[in-house]
């Protein structure tokens, strides 16, 4: 069994080799890279990314990144392509073919077919003297000195280089399209990141009851209303106007100070300056208000009218926190 020192040394060596492989890509960024960005931006079609083996896995990740950042893309496995999947390619599509050697049997068969179809063929290649390099219209050079594998066999530094260059291409396209956080949220509606960028305070408040009490209500009625709606608070309303808010904390403080509560009314308990947020503000901002003011409930308004309540637990449940 290897020693702890030996294991750490191997890990460090691997990370250094892979980081060096990424840094070496800088010298390969040339006019072809710029032309590829311009071509994709000008295209009316999609980006088809293909490969085989480990390169196919990298191709799938690049496609996922493209799609999530505003560049329509489809993955096509190189082996499946020559058995019918070529039919998915439309005339305006651009094809990126990923291969370290550029000479695998599937790639050697596929490249001429892609050229014949008239689609722009981009080769992401680690060997500039390969068949794919000769067929490609433009080249993304991912040449690496050696794999991190001690036998120089298992794709490691080469796939890292492919992945990094794919990310660089995606980010260049993102910036060129002025793809912003709102666009990102549109493509990620189900994730917590997306929710932080699109979920509104009103969206959360509508899922809750709207606890209301009159200013003349008794302490008993206030407690019943707070307990019934399970939000830990009730809003004091008179003639549609917001007068204040009463929380369960207000009730506890009142009980600590008074033994006779018969004559105490909601108006005597309420906080007349409650923290509030408009329903169209982001839920993320609601979280910020709650944290800064060390409160649990937040009043949600619509044009200064009572809209609803948000509880800290609502934000937790939505994954905003």
C-alpha positions as CSV (number, residue, x, y, z in Angstrom):
1,X,0.0,0.0,0.0
2,X,1.3,3.5,-0.9
3,X,2.3,5.8,1.8
4,X,0.4,9.1,2.6
5,X,3.3,11.1,1.2
6,X,3.4,9.1,-2.0
7,X,-0.3,9.5,-2.6
8,X,-0.1,13.3,-2.0
9,X,2.8,13.6,-4.3
10,X,0.9,11.8,-7.1
11,X,-2.1,14.0,-6.6
12,X,0.1,17.2,-6.7
13,X,1.9,15.9,-9.9
14,X,-1.4,15.3,-11.6
15,X,-2.8,18.7,-10.8
16,X,0.4,20.4,-11.9
17,X,0.4,18.6,-15.2
18,X,-3.3,19.4,-15.8
19,X,-2.9,23.1,-14.8
20,X,0.2,23.3,-17.1
21,X,-1.9,21.8,-19.9
22,X,-4.5,24.5,-19.5
23,X,-1.9,27.3,-19.4
24,X,-0.3,26.0,-22.5
25,X,-3.5,26.5,-24.3
26,X,-2.8,30.3,-24.2
27,X,-0.2,30.0,-26.9
28,X,-2.8,28.3,-29.2
29,X,-5.4,31.0,-29.1
30,X,-5.2,32.5,-32.5
31,X,-7.3,33.9,-35.4
32,X,-9.1,30.5,-35.8
33,X,-10.5,30.9,-32.2
34,X,-11.8,34.4,-33.0
35,X,-13.3,33.2,-36.3
36,X,-15.1,30.4,-34.5
37,X,-16.7,32.8,-32.1
38,X,-17.8,35.1,-34.9
39,X,-19.1,32.1,-36.9
40,X,-21.2,30.8,-34.1
41,X,-22.6,34.2,-33.3
42,X,-23.6,34.7,-36.9
43,X,-25.0,31.2,-37.4
44,X,-28.8,30.7,-37.7
45,X,-28.4,27.1,-36.7
46,X,-27.1,25.2,-33.7
47,X,-23.7,23.9,-32.6
48,X,-23.4,20.2,-33.0
49,X,-20.6,18.8,-30.8
50,X,-19.4,15.3,-31.4
51,X,-16.7,12.9,-30.3
52,X,-16.0,9.4,-29.2
53,X,-14.7,7.8,-26.0
54,X,-13.7,10.3,-23.3
55,X,-13.9,13.1,-25.9
56,X,-17.6,12.3,-26.2
57,X,-18.1,12.9,-22.5
58,X,-16.4,16.2,-22.8
59,X,-18.6,17.0,-25.8
60,X,-21.7,16.5,-23.7
61,X,-20.4,18.8,-21.0
62,X,-19.6,21.5,-23.6
63,X,-23.1,21.1,-25.1
64,X,-24.6,21.5,-21.6
65,X,-22.6,24.7,-21.0
66,X,-23.5,26.1,-24.4
67,X,-27.2,25.5,-23.8
68,X,-27.2,27.0,-20.4
69,X,-25.4,30.2,-21.5
70,X,-27.4,31.0,-24.6
71,X,-25.8,29.1,-27.4
72,X,-28.2,26.4,-28.8
73,X,-26.2,23.1,-29.0
74,X,-26.8,19.4,-29.5
75,X,-24.5,16.4,-28.7
76,X,-24.0,13.8,-31.4
77,X,-22.0,10.7,-30.6
78,X,-19.5,10.1,-33.4
79,X,-20.2,6.3,-33.6
80,X,-24.0,6.9,-33.8
81,X,-23.5,9.7,-36.4
82,X,-22.3,7.2,-39.0
83,X,-25.3,4.9,-38.3
84,X,-28.1,7.4,-38.9
85,X,-27.6,10.3,-36.4
86,X,-26.2,12.5,-39.2
87,X,-29.8,13.2,-40.0
88,X,-30.0,15.6,-37.0
89,X,-27.6,18.0,-38.6
90,X,-29.3,20.9,-40.5
91,X,-27.8,23.0,-43.2
92,X,-27.1,26.0,-41.0
93,X,-25.5,24.0,-38.1
94,X,-21.9,24.3,-37.1
95,X,-20.1,21.1,-36.1
96,X,-17.3,20.8,-33.5
97,X,-15.6,17.5,-33.6
98,X,-13.4,16.7,-30.6
99,X,-10.6,14.2,-30.8
100,X,-7.1,14.0,-29.3
101,X,-5.6,12.0,-32.2
102,X,-7.9,13.0,-34.9
103,X,-7.4,9.6,-36.4
104,X,-9.8,7.2,-34.8
105,X,-11.7,5.1,-37.3
106,X,-15.1,6.8,-36.5
107,X,-13.6,10.3,-36.8
108,X,-11.8,9.4,-40.1
109,X,-15.1,8.2,-41.5
110,X,-17.2,11.0,-40.1
111,X,-15.1,14.1,-41.0
112,X,-15.4,13.7,-44.9
113,X,-19.1,13.2,-44.5
114,X,-19.4,16.4,-42.5
115,X,-17.4,18.3,-45.1
116,X,-19.5,16.9,-47.9
117,X,-22.7,18.2,-46.2
118,X,-21.3,21.8,-46.4
119,X,-21.5,22.5,-42.7
120,X,-18.6,24.5,-41.1
121,X,-16.4,21.8,-39.5
122,X,-14.4,22.8,-36.4
123,X,-11.8,20.4,-35.1
124,X,-10.9,20.4,-31.5
125,X,-7.7,18.5,-32.0
126,X,-4.5,17.4,-30.2
127,X,-2.7,16.4,-33.3
128,X,-2.4,19.0,-36.1
129,X,-1.1,16.4,-38.7
130,X,-4.2,14.2,-38.3
131,X,-7.0,13.4,-40.8
132,X,-9.4,15.5,-38.8
133,X,-7.0,18.5,-38.8
134,X,-6.8,18.2,-42.6
135,X,-10.5,18.1,-43.1
136,X,-11.4,20.8,-40.6
137,X,-12.2,24.4,-41.7
138,X,-11.1,25.8,-38.4
139,X,-9.0,24.4,-35.5
140,X,-9.1,24.6,-31.8
141,X,-5.7,23.3,-30.8
142,X,-5.7,21.2,-27.6
143,X,-2.2,19.7,-27.9
144,X,-0.7,18.5,-24.7
145,X,2.8,17.3,-23.9
146,X,1.6,14.1,-22.1
147,X,-1.2,12.6,-20.1
148,X,-1.1,12.7,-16.3
149,X,-1.4,8.9,-16.5
150,X,2.1,7.4,-15.8
151,X,1.7,5.2,-18.8
152,X,0.7,8.2,-21.0
153,X,-2.5,6.3,-22.0
154,X,-5.6,7.3,-20.0
155,X,-7.1,10.6,-21.2
156,X,-6.4,13.1,-18.4
157,X,-4.5,16.2,-19.3
158,X,-5.9,16.0,-22.9
159,X,-9.6,15.9,-21.7
160,X,-8.9,18.7,-19.2
161,X,-7.6,20.9,-22.0
162,X,-10.6,20.1,-24.1
163,X,-13.0,21.0,-21.3
164,X,-11.2,24.2,-20.5
165,X,-11.1,25.4,-24.1
166,X,-14.8,24.5,-24.4
167,X,-15.5,26.7,-21.3
168,X,-13.4,29.5,-22.8
169,X,-15.4,29.4,-26.0
170,X,-18.8,29.3,-24.1
171,X,-17.8,32.3,-22.0
172,X,-16.7,34.3,-25.0
173,X,-20.0,33.6,-26.7
174,X,-21.9,34.5,-23.4
175,X,-20.2,37.9,-23.2
176,X,-20.7,38.6,-26.9
177,X,-24.4,37.9,-26.6
178,X,-24.6,40.2,-23.5
179,X,-26.1,37.2,-21.7
180,X,-27.0,38.4,-18.2
181,X,-28.2,37.1,-14.9
182,X,-31.9,37.4,-16.0
183,X,-31.1,35.3,-19.1
184,X,-29.4,32.7,-16.9
185,X,-32.4,32.5,-14.6
186,X,-34.6,31.8,-17.6
187,X,-32.5,28.8,-18.5
188,X,-32.2,27.6,-14.9
189,X,-35.8,27.9,-13.4
190,X,-35.6,24.8,-11.4
191,X,-32.3,25.3,-9.6
192,X,-31.5,27.3,-6.5
193,X,-29.3,29.6,-8.5
194,X,-32.1,30.3,-10.9
195,X,-34.5,30.9,-8.0
196,X,-32.2,33.5,-6.6
197,X,-32.4,35.4,-9.9
198,X,-36.1,35.1,-10.8
199,X,-38.3,34.2,-7.7
200,X,-40.2,37.3,-6.5
201,X,-41.3,38.1,-2.9
202,X,-44.9,38.0,-4.2
203,X,-44.4,34.5,-5.6
204,X,-43.6,33.2,-2.1
205,X,-46.2,35.3,-0.3
206,X,-49.1,34.0,-2.4
207,X,-48.4,30.5,-1.1
208,X,-49.2,31.6,2.5
209,X,-52.4,32.8,4.1
210,X,-53.0,36.5,4.7
211,X,-53.4,36.8,8.4
212,X,-55.4,40.0,9.3
213,X,-56.7,41.5,12.6
214,X,-58.5,44.7,13.4
215,X,-56.8,47.3,15.7
216,X,-59.6,46.7,18.3
217,X,-59.1,42.9,18.5
218,X,-58.4,41.4,21.9
219,X,-55.1,39.6,22.8
220,X,-57.0,36.3,22.6
221,X,-58.1,37.0,19.1
222,X,-54.6,38.0,18.1
223,X,-53.1,34.8,19.5
224,X,-55.8,32.7,17.7
225,X,-55.1,34.4,14.4
226,X,-51.3,34.0,14.7
227,X,-51.7,30.3,15.6
228,X,-54.2,29.6,12.9
229,X,-52.0,30.8,10.0
230,X,-48.7,29.4,11.3
231,X,-46.6,32.4,10.2
232,X,-45.9,33.7,13.6
233,X,-47.4,37.1,12.8
234,X,-50.6,38.9,12.0
235,X,-51.0,42.2,10.1
236,X,-53.2,44.9,11.7
237,X,-55.5,46.4,9.1
238,X,-58.1,49.2,9.3
239,X,-60.1,50.3,6.2
240,X,-57.6,48.4,3.9
241,X,-54.8,50.4,5.4
242,X,-51.8,48.8,7.0
243,X,-51.4,50.0,10.6
244,X,-48.8,47.6,11.8
245,X,-47.7,44.0,12.5
246,X,-47.8,41.8,15.6
247,X,-45.5,38.8,15.9
248,X,-45.4,36.0,18.4
249,X,-42.4,37.7,19.9
250,X,-44.6,40.8,20.6
251,X,-47.1,38.6,22.4
252,X,-44.3,37.1,24.6
253,X,-42.9,40.5,25.5
254,X,-46.3,41.8,26.4
255,X,-47.0,38.8,28.7
256,X,-43.7,39.4,30.5
257,X,-44.7,43.0,31.2
258,X,-48.4,42.7,32.0
259,X,-50.4,40.5,34.3
260,X,-53.8,41.9,33.4
261,X,-54.3,41.7,29.6
262,X,-58.1,42.2,29.4
263,X,-58.0,45.8,28.2
264,X,-55.0,45.3,25.8
265,X,-55.9,45.5,22.2
266,X,-54.1,44.7,18.9
267,X,-53.3,48.4,18.4
268,X,-51.4,48.4,21.7
269,X,-49.2,45.5,20.6
270,X,-48.4,46.3,17.0
271,X,-45.2,47.5,15.5
272,X,-46.2,50.6,13.6
273,X,-43.1,50.6,11.4
274,X,-42.8,47.0,10.2
275,X,-40.2,46.1,7.6
276,X,-41.7,45.5,4.2
277,X,-40.9,44.7,0.7
278,X,-42.8,45.1,-2.6
279,X,-44.1,41.9,-4.1
280,X,-42.1,42.5,-7.4
281,X,-38.8,42.6,-5.6
282,X,-36.6,39.4,-5.7
283,X,-37.0,36.9,-2.9
284,X,-33.2,37.2,-2.5
285,X,-33.7,40.8,-1.4
286,X,-36.3,39.7,1.0
287,X,-33.8,37.4,2.6
288,X,-31.3,40.3,2.8
289,X,-33.9,42.5,4.6
290,X,-34.7,39.7,7.1
291,X,-31.1,39.0,7.9
292,X,-30.1,42.7,8.3
293,X,-33.0,43.4,10.6
294,X,-32.8,40.1,12.6
295,X,-36.5,39.4,12.0
296,X,-38.4,36.2,11.0
297,X,-41.4,37.6,9.2
298,X,-41.5,40.2,6.4
299,X,-44.5,42.1,5.2
300,X,-45.1,42.0,1.5
301,X,-46.9,44.9,-0.2
302,X,-48.4,45.9,-3.6
303,X,-48.4,49.6,-4.2
304,X,-48.3,50.0,-0.4
305,X,-51.3,47.8,0.1
306,X,-51.2,44.5,2.1
307,X,-50.3,41.6,-0.2
308,X,-49.0,38.9,2.2
309,X,-46.3,37.7,4.6
310,X,-43.0,35.9,4.1
311,X,-41.5,33.7,6.8
312,X,-37.8,32.9,7.0
313,X,-38.8,29.2,6.7
314,X,-40.4,30.0,3.3
315,X,-37.0,31.1,1.9
316,X,-35.3,28.1,3.4
317,X,-37.9,25.8,1.8
318,X,-37.3,27.4,-1.6
319,X,-33.6,27.0,-1.4
320,X,-33.0,30.7,-1.4
321,X,-30.9,30.6,1.8
